[in-house]
Amino acid sequence: MANLINYYLHRSYTASYCHRQIDNDIEDKTNILSRISKVGFQFLLLYKPAANLCNLSLTTIRTASNFSKCIKRIESQNFDEGMFSDAYLTSLSLITLAGTYFNFTIGIYLTTVSDISSNLFQIYNSIKKQDFEKALELLFQAISSLLYLGIMLFGSLEITLASLLIQVLTQLKLASKEFKQGRYLETAANIILAAIKVNESKNQFSLIRRRDALLQIQKYKDLKRRIENGREINELYDHPLVKLVDRINENSVILEDENGEKIDFGSHFFGYGKDQVKGMNLSLKKENNEIELEFKVNHIHRDKLTKIISELKSSSKSELNDLLKICKSHSTQICFSEKDSLKMNSYYKPKDLVISLKDIGSLSIGSSKDFVGLYDRVRIRLKKEKNLYDLHEVLTFFDLGNVLKASAEEDIDRMKIGQVFRMCCPKAATIFERTDDFFDLSLEKLKQKIIMIAPEMNDNFQKYLSRVEFREILPGRMRCIVKGLSDELYELGARGITSVITGAHSDKSLCKRIVSMFKMGALSTQVRHYANMIQNGLSPITDFKSGGSDSVFTQLITKNNESYNDMWYSGKIRLLYSLKALDTISYQYHYDSSGNRSLNSWWWGNNYLNRPNIFKFIERENDNYIGSNEIMIKERIAPEYIEGMVVDSDSLKNKIISALEHAKLLKTDDAGNKTIFGKSVDAFIQVGNAIAKG
């Protein structure tokens, strides 16, 4: 029921004025108190802050009046044909009263339907009595209410103008009638109300002319289209995320840190966004009394988003606000601001541009291309009482309407094609995936185009495309893998990957970091920040500048390495990971590049474009090992991929064992020996830098 109500409320338009037929509320025209109340309510309804209370009061009076009529009929046993209309209107007024208590807009809908129903019954009775003048008067009132209903359903400025003009005629006709009957108070009230409606009609006509003038400008035509798309919500009615808060709660990823405290990594949903969302992963969380959606936008749409934001910022504030009003947006104002992108203590902090849509929500996005790791990150924030339809309205305002759409099988196959292309031909793929053709061509034509760009991809597609699957990075969050890729890399000479623990220096803090990683895995800087784990690694700000912030930094171990001293990065503790972590399709460099993903960096130049594919990378490192090499693994390496650990002393080894035992991470095998991830403690934790073979 809540979803049904939210659906219709979102599709409804708010009229610029409040309208109801008070004659159906206060029928007594002889009592002076009733006459004064009737006139008073007519003017109070013009004052929007008082309209809600007035409607509630009048609906209560109408309900009591209709109920009283039914009781009198029952008591007098008067069950003529008028009994049906009285019973119907009483039932409708009871429903209207309940609706008004629940929601003002629902109350207005039901009141208007009640007014029209009452008019129809009265027109029928008037025609039966051959009182055609009365029937005509009631017809005008019914048309006025029908037009008011049309405003709420369609939001048309022309319907609003027609409704106001009909009301002017109705008020003037009523004024003439009241004057003839000597009710001068009502006569004066109707003339004043007619004058007010004339003025509102004039303003409405000016608004229509203003709309027509603004829509001569292309960017405002585009904005109107985007605002109108915000109400196109038919596809969302049965959406899996329609119970937004419930789904966030149900899918929340909670992991424990070294102290046993629960860390919220948000809720993750795969398979959305079509061509707009990188990796088709959406993240949702509740924080600070808000609902937050986060995703990364694809390159093509990031450029389009830049254009939209630029047009909004360059537009007149008054023109934007007028257009919001004209197009009946649920937002009444657009505001621009900046805020820190990250919660961290640093002199040089990246900024997000925040565009707030008053009364709905806001969009924030990285404001500088200098911070590659944040530039494509989009965050939508809503108050917690908002729903999926409001989220959709914010997204469509920025032409991101596909974000909530489920990706079709074709979209998923397109992503698989792109991943294989990027794995085998990084430079060509990086350039091509930033073009419209990548998203617009049919799958067959896409493969043909790629093969034309890089002929070797014909064999690569045959070899790898059928092996592309999906693996969870976090529950609900998926990443493409190539099944069996690690076996092929082993044949080329790769034996594993490794990383040094950084950002912790004392033995105590190192042990805590190990316990944390054994519980939660190795996390990228960006994943840690998303979970409010402000634990810095070697270079947190540089990670966000380079674009490496969403990856875990590792180094290659080859069959020819004799010692971990071959690696330039050193520390007291080194973790060893399974080669299977490379199934997730990495990117890599021979020399330290801080995980650069910038196409044209002043510091790293164009080395991202010229990065080697994983096969050539391993072949070269196997032949001539470069100690500063780096392999970037997206977002997280789960604990099950940790195969061992290298420490610099027996003393530290014992401290780590003690910490793991305290955290209940040590298991006991059938022989009574302590184990870590299925290996004996001594086999798992190695002291010294010699690389064990086999």
SEPAMAR-154058 format. One record per residue (C-alpha): x, y, z. Coordinates in pm, whole numbers, padded with zeros to 5 digits, always signed. Layout:
! SEPAMAR-154058
XYZ
...
***
This chain:
! SEPAMAR-154058
+00000+00000+00000
+00282+00241+00089
+00441+00185-00252
+00110+00245-00430
+00059+00572-00244
+00418+00685-00307
+00375+00602-00676
+00063+00815-00721
+00192+01098-00503
+00509+01118-00710
+00313+01131-01034
+00078+01398-00898
+00125+01768-00958
+00071+02037-00698
-00171+02309-00805
-00077+02672-00744
-00398+02721-00547
-00635+02521-00327
-00983+02455-00460
-01291+02296-00307
-01666+02357-00322
-01747+02487+00025
-02120+02469-00052
-02081+02092-00011
-01927+02146+00334
-02146+02420+00481
-02496+02391+00334
-02686+02617+00577
-02736+02955+00405
-02970+03107+00667
-02759+03101+00982
-02540+03413+00998
-02260+03218+01173
-02260+02959+00894
-02252+03233+00630
-01957+03411+00795
-01771+03078+00839
-01826+02992+00475
-01686+03325+00356
-01397+03303+00603
-01295+02955+00487
-01300+03068+00122
-01036+03329+00197
-00834+03111+00434
-00797+02852+00158
-00609+03114-00045
-00336+03114+00222
-00131+02799+00161
+00003+02751+00515
-00358+02744+00642
-00495+02530+00357
-00413+02195+00517
-00591+02274+00843
-00886+02430+00657
-00928+02124+00436
-00917+01895+00738
-01175+02105+00922
-01409+02133+00624
-01381+01762+00546
-01472+01686+00908
-01777+01916+00881
-01879+01756+00549
-01845+01405+00693
-02054+01495+00998
-02320+01659+00779
-02348+01364+00540
-02350+01116+00826
-02626+01314+00995
-02838+01300+00678
-02806+00922+00665
-02901+00886+01033
-03210+01105+00982
-03315+00896+00681
-03279+00576+00882
-03471+00720+01176
-03754+00838+00951
-03730+00524+00738
-03700+00743+00429
-03534+00509+00181
-03617+00682-00147
-03366+00712-00433
-03187+00997-00252
-03072+00742+00005
-02815+00602-00239
-02653+00941-00305
-02643+01025+00068
-02491+00686+00156
-02237+00714-00126
-02131+01068-00034
-02112+00975+00336
-01885+00680+00258
-01672+00896+00029
-01642+01174+00286
-01532+00921+00551
-01262+00792+00315
-01166+01152+00232
-01136+01239+00600
-00907+00941+00661
-00705+01029+00352
-00668+01393+00457
-00538+01287+00799
-00288+01056+00630
-00170+01282+00348
-00274+01629+00231
-00247+01549-00142
-00456+01232-00107
-00715+01438+00080
-00729+01695-00202
-00777+01419-00462
-01060+01260-00268
-01225+01593-00186
-01228+01688-00554
-01377+01349-00650
-01636+01398-00376
-01723+01747-00510
-01767+01613-00864
-01981+01324-00739
-02200+01563-00541
-02236+01787-00847
-02346+01496-01064
-02615+01388-00817
-02737+01746-00782
-02739+01801-01162
-02948+01487-01201
-03198+01607-00938
-03208+01959-01089
-03284+01823-01437
-03558+01602-01291
-03711+01915-01137
-03653+02098-01469
-03442+02357-01284
-03203+02402-01577
-03050+02722-01444
-02942+02539-01129
-02818+02246-01337
-02603+02484-01547
-02457+02643-01233
-02370+02299-01096
-02222+02197-01434
-01982+02492-01419
-01879+02387-01068
-01826+02028-01182
-01615+02145-01479
-01411+02363-01244
-01342+02063-01016
-01266+01839-01315
-01009+02089-01440
-00858+02108-01091
-00828+01729-01096
-00665+01764-01440
-00404+02000-01293
-00307+01737-01032
-00293+01461-01292
-00118+01640-01579
+00031+01964-01439
-00057+02158-01754
-00032+02538-01737
-00312+02562-01993
-00543+02347-01781
-00461+02567-01482
-00551+02879-01682
-00878+02723-01802
-00965+02620-01445
-00906+02973-01315
-01117+03130-01592
-01404+02889-01523
-01382+02981-01155
-01400+03352-01245
-01724+03289-01438
-01861+03073-01157
-01780+03332-00889
-01941+03614-01092
-02254+03407-01155
-02276+03324-00783
-02226+03692-00695
-02521+03786-00920
-02737+03518-00763
-02645+03613-00406
-02710+03982-00480
-03062+03905-00608
-03130+03712-00286
-03005+03998-00068
-02696+03818+00067
-02454+04107+00029
-02178+03950+00237
-02156+03655-00005
-02193+03892-00303
-01891+04095-00194
-01691+03780-00118
-01758+03630-00461
-01665+03953-00642
-01337+03975-00447
-01263+03607-00514
-01337+03658-00885
-01093+03951-00889
-00828+03737-00719
-00881+03461-00976
-00855+03716-01259
-00518+03824-01120
-00406+03460-01087
-00518+03399-01445
-00310+03693-01558
-00007+03551-01372
-00071+03209-01524
-00085+03357-01873
+00247+03534-01804
+00392+03203-01688
+00286+03037-02015
+00454+03315-02213
+00764+03284-01990
+00772+02909-02055
+00745+02955-02432
+01029+03210-02426
+01258+02992-02212
+01196+02686-02425
+01338+02866-02728
+01675+02796-02561
+01802+02444-02623
+01952+02384-02278
+01616+02466-02118
+01438+02232-02360
+01676+01961-02242
+01616+02049-01878
+01237+02034-01928
+01274+01688-02081
+01485+01571-01787
+01241+01711-01530
+00948+01543-01705
+01139+01213-01716
+01157+01232-01338
+00786+01151-01324
+00810+00856-01564
+00818+00587-01297
+00606+00301-01437
+00913+00077-01465
+00999+00139-01101
+00673+00021-00947
+00792-00342-00921
+01162-00255-00899
+01369-00478-00668
+01480-00166-00477
+01135-00011-00441
+01143-00081-00065
+01464+00113-00048
+01532+00120+00326
+01432-00245+00368
+01670-00354+00092
+01954-00152+00242
+01896-00321+00577
+01862-00669+00427
+02180-00646+00216
+02400-00452+00455
+02759-00582+00453
+02891-00582+00809
+03249-00694+00877
+03432-00694+01209
+03757-00505+01264
+04048-00609+01487
+03859-00497+01799
+03543-00686+01713
+03360-00365+01622
+03112-00395+01337
+03200-00191+01028
+02926-00105+00780
+03044-00144+00421
+02704-00047+00282
+02469-00257+00071
+02567-00358-00278
+02357-00440-00582
+02497-00575-00907
+02346-00564-01255
+02222-00206-01277
+02310+00102-01476
+02332-00037-01830
+02578+00192-02013
+02603+00452-01736
+02748+00272-01435
+03101+00133-01429
+03099-00234-01340
+02717-00222-01299
+02761-00195-00921
+02546+00030-00702
+02624+00096-00335
+02359+00216-00090
+02385+00308+00275
+02210+00499+00552
+02420+00765+00716
+02348+01084+00914
+01973+01054+00869
+02018+01024+00492
+02007+00759+00222
+02315+00765-00001
+02359+00603-00341
+02713+00580-00476
+02839+00458-00811
+03105+00534-01068
+02985+00682-01393
+03127+00567-01726
+03358+00802-01916
+03109+00897-02188
+02842+00991-01938
+03092+01170-01714
+03157+01406-02005
+02783+01450-02061
+02736+01516-01690
+03007+01781-01704
+02819+01954-01986
+02487+01945-01796
+02645+02084-01479
+02822+02355-01678
+02491+02459-01840
+02317+02470-01502
+02593+02677-01344
+02598+02923-01631
+02220+02970-01626
+02034+03249-01454
+01918+03144-01109
+01579+03304-01164
+01535+03128-01500
+01621+02792-01347
+01379+02841-01059
+01107+02961-01298
+01155+02652-01510
+01130+02427-01203
+00799+02595-01124
+00675+02584-01483
+00763+02215-01524
+00610+02133-01184
+00930+01980-01048
+00918+01849-00693
+01220+02071-00635
+01175+02444-00590
+01536+02562-00610
+01882+02460-00735
+02190+02542-00526
+02560+02485-00589
+02827+02434-00326
+03154+02254-00259
+03247+02014+00019
+03544+01796+00107
+03541+01472-00089
+03706+01278+00193
+03708+01264+00569
+04079+01295+00628
+04328+01530+00785
+04529+01669+00498
+04637+02014+00393
+04548+01941+00030
+04191+01814+00029
+04001+01721-00289
+03657+01877-00331
+03321+01753-00451
+03081+01976-00640
+02737+01948-00477
+02420+02034-00668
+02123+02044-00431
+01766+02010-00553
+01570+02163-00268
+01296+01938-00127
+01429+01626-00306
+01800+01557-00262
+02146+01631-00398
+02414+01504-00635
+02783+01535-00558
+03071+01449-00788
+03446+01500-00792
+03514+01851-00914
+03870+01810-01039
+04023+01586-01304
+04343+01606-01100
+04187+01353-00861
+04125+01064-01098
+04000+00838-00820
+03717+01075-00734
+03632+01246-01062
+03388+00975-01176
+03239+00904-00832
+02873+01008-00808
+02686+01032-00480
+02311+01093-00451
+02181+01187-00107
+01818+01189+00005
+01648+01240+00339
+01564+00900+00486
+01188+00955+00442
+01234+00981+00063
+01181+00682-00165
+01301+00523-00489
+01087+00757-00699
+01263+01060-00548
+01598+00895-00615
+01493+00844-00977
+01394+01211-01006
+01736+01331-00890
+01909+01092-01132
+01698+01190-01433
+01754+01559-01357
+02116+01490-01455
+02026+01252-01741
+02128+00947-01539
+01796+00769-01575
+01958+00436-01668
+02131+00404-01332
+01836+00224-01171
+01756+00016-01479
+01849-00352-01471
+02123-00430-01719
+02011-00661-01997
+02206-00969-02101
+02341-00767-02393
+02478-00503-02152
+02653-00771-01947
+02798-00934-02258
+02920-00591-02372
+03103-00549-02040
+03261-00893-02079
+03383-00801-02426
+03530-00478-02290
+03707-00659-02005
+03873-00911-02237
+03976-00630-02474
+04123-00430-02184
+04306-00734-02046
+04471-00814-02379
+04510-00472-02547
+04506-00207-02271
+04589+00095-02485
+04346+00027-02769
+04070-00069-02525
+04119+00239-02306
+04081+00467-02609
+03790+00281-02768
+03578+00239-02454
+03561+00618-02428
+03372+00643-02757
+02998+00620-02832
+03058+00323-03062
+03153+00105-02767
+02803+00143-02624
+02597+00192-02942
+02714-00087-03173
+02545-00427-03165
+02754-00697-02996
+02854-00858-03323
+02950-00526-03481
+03131-00431-03160
+03350-00740-03180
+03412-00678-03550
+03513-00319-03476
+03750-00430-03199
+03907-00695-03423
+03956-00430-03691
+04136-00211-03431
+04338-00502-03288
+04338-00814-03514
+04482-01034-03238
+04152-00994-03053
+03991-01248-03287
+04186-01530-03118
+04160-01368-02775
+03780-01354-02791
+03767-01721-02886
+04005-01809-02606
+03878-01597-02317
+03525-01465-02375
+03346-01786-02278
+03554-01799-01958
+03444-01460-01826
+03239-01498-01508
+03160-01286-01203
+03310-01308-00856
+03203-01122-00544
+03438-00853-00416
+03200-00788-00127
+02862-00958-00079
+02642-00826-00361
+02930-00643-00534
+03068-00823-00839
+03376-00812-01055
+03454-00979-01387
+03703-01265-01372
+03857-01486-01638
+03828-01839-01511
+04162-02019-01515
+04364-01706-01599
+04588-01761-01295
+04685-02108-01427
+04800-01951-01752
+04995-01685-01563
+05161-01958-01358
+05284-02119-01679
+05435-01784-01777
+05636-01777-01454
+05415-01601-01203
+05406-01759-00858
+05200-01517-00652
+05155-01156-00551
+05256-00980-00233
+05217-00655-00041
+05391-00496+00255
+05189-00367+00552
+05221+00012+00555
+05069+00289+00765
+05137+00102+01093
+05478+00109+01262
+05480-00035+01613
+05452-00412+01659
+05121-00360+01840
+04968-00160+01557
+05106-00404+01299
+04943-00695+01481
+04612-00507+01488
+04640-00439+01116
+04702-00809+01047
+04400-00916+01253
+04190-00660+01067
+04306-00784+00726
+04253-01147+00819
+03894-01061+00911
+03808-00818+00633
+04069-00875+00363
+04306-00630+00201
+04101-00319+00125
+04168-00039-00118
+04191+00317+00014
+03854+00402-00140
+03674+00104+00014
+03816+00194+00355
+03698+00553+00322
+03351+00439+00214
+03328+00240+00538
+03464+00538+00739
+03782+00344+00817
+04026+00631+00794
+04336+00414+00814
+04597+00543+00576
+04833+00330+00377
+05156+00448+00217
+05019+00743+00016
+04642+00807+00056
+04620+01147-00114
+04843+01033-00400
+04619+00729-00444
+04319+00952-00509
+04516+01178-00742
+04653+00891-00946
+04332+00688-00955
+04485+00398-00768
+04261+00459-00467
+04012+00193-00574
+04277-00080-00599
+04491-00285-00364
+04862-00234-00441
+05054-00560-00483
+05379-00678-00642
+05455-00982-00854
+05649-01285-00731
+05806-01482-01017
+05963-01826-01033
+06305-01662-01060
+06283-01450-00744
+06517-01576-00470
+06445-01319-00200
+06178-01070-00102
+06461-00818-00094
+06418-00811-00473
+06112-00596-00408
+06174-00229-00339
+05890-00204-00091
+05994-00346+00243
+05854-00365+00593
+05828-00580+00900
+05535-00779+00761
+05465-00896+00409
+05146-01075+00305
+05146-01339+00031
+04839-01380-00188
+04720-01656-00416
+04776-01607-00786
+04399-01659-00823
+04352-01298-00714
+04474-01208-01065
+04172-01377-01220
+03988-01050-01151
+04171-00872-01436
+04426-00629-01302
+04629-00346-01448
+05001-00326-01388
+05327-00134-01432
+05693-00230-01438
+05783+00083-01242
+05615+00249-00944
+05331+00460-01087
+05105+00489-00780
+04839+00298-00971
+04802+00582-01220
+04483+00586-01432
+04519+00935-01576
+04542+00947-01955
+04767+01249-01962
+04924+01325-01625
+05188+01593-01580
+05373+01352-01351
+05310+01007-01499
+05264+01122-01858
+05069+00873-02071
+05197+00558-01902
+04841+00440-01830
+04776+00417-02203
+05109+00243-02255
+05080-00004-01966
+05158-00364-02058
+04898-00637-02060
+04929-00897-01785
+05095-01156-02012
+05375-00931-02141
+05417-00788-01793
+05486-01130-01640
+05713-01238-01926
+05933-00931-01883
+05938-00946-01503
+06030-01313-01522
+06322-01232-01753
+06435-00910-01586
+06269-00843-01251
+06206-00477-01164
+06169-00427-00791
+05927-00134-00818
+05668-00322-01025
+05306-00295-00917
+04988-00490-00985
+04656-00323-00904
+04374-00548-00779
+04033-00381-00774
+03890-00286-00436
+03950-00593-00219
+04146-00913-00183
+03934-01140+00033
+04095-01322+00331
+04069-01660+00156
+04335-01545-00093
+04591-01482+00181
+04831-01778+00155
+05110-01676+00387
+05305-01411+00569
+05670-01309+00594
+05796-01133+00909
+06134-00997+01008
+06175-01169+01346
+06064-01459+01565
+05957-01205+01825
+05709-01042+01585
+05592-01385+01468
+05503-01479+01825
+05320-01151+01879
+05118-01208+01563
+05030-01563+01669
+04917-01430+02007
+04705-01159+01841
+04545-01408+01601
+04472-01647+01885
+04316-01367+02091
+04096-01281+01790
+04001-01650+01756
+04148-01667+01408
+04364-01972+01483
+04205-02310+01427
+04306-02652+01555
+04335-02943+01313
+04261-03311+01386
+04619-03362+01506
+04586-03078+01757
+04808-02837+01563
+04728-02467+01532
+04645-02359+01177
+04583-02037+00983
+04357-02065+00680
+04420-02440+00671
+04802-02424+00697
+05013-02493+01002
+05129-02177+01177
+05494-02241+01090
+05412-02307+00726
+05199-01993+00710
+05430-01747+00889
+05785-01738+00755
+06070-01554+00925
+06328-01399+00690
+06328-01286+00329
+06423-01605+00146
+06149-01712-00094
+06036-02067-00032
+06014-02275-00349
+05747-02524-00434
***
